[in-house]
Amino acid sequence: MTERANDKVQQEATAARGRFARMLSLAEVKDVLNVGMPTVYALLRSGELRGVQIGGRGIWRVSEDDLGEYLDHAYQETQERITTGQISAGEDDTDG
């Protein structure tokens, strides 16, 4: 492949990466959130966390953007609950 063709392929790959968010496995989501897999599945089932099933074999992925949006919303919701006195900042943080 010529140098010019290589440059074009690299430019196209860079454009594709900018267009699509990185997709995380549920294990990666679990690690980022520091929760158990049952919690990750519950978040997906409830629609709180958006995910996509790829293929027919139960392969789930969550985009980094969707995980970020979930966390932003969770921070906002938590702050509102603290402000209204529904929870205190020091409540138990165990995960099932």
Beta strands, then each sheet from edge to edge (+ up, - down):
strand 1: 23-25
strand 2: 52-54
strand 3: 59-63
sheet 1: 1+ 3- 2+
end
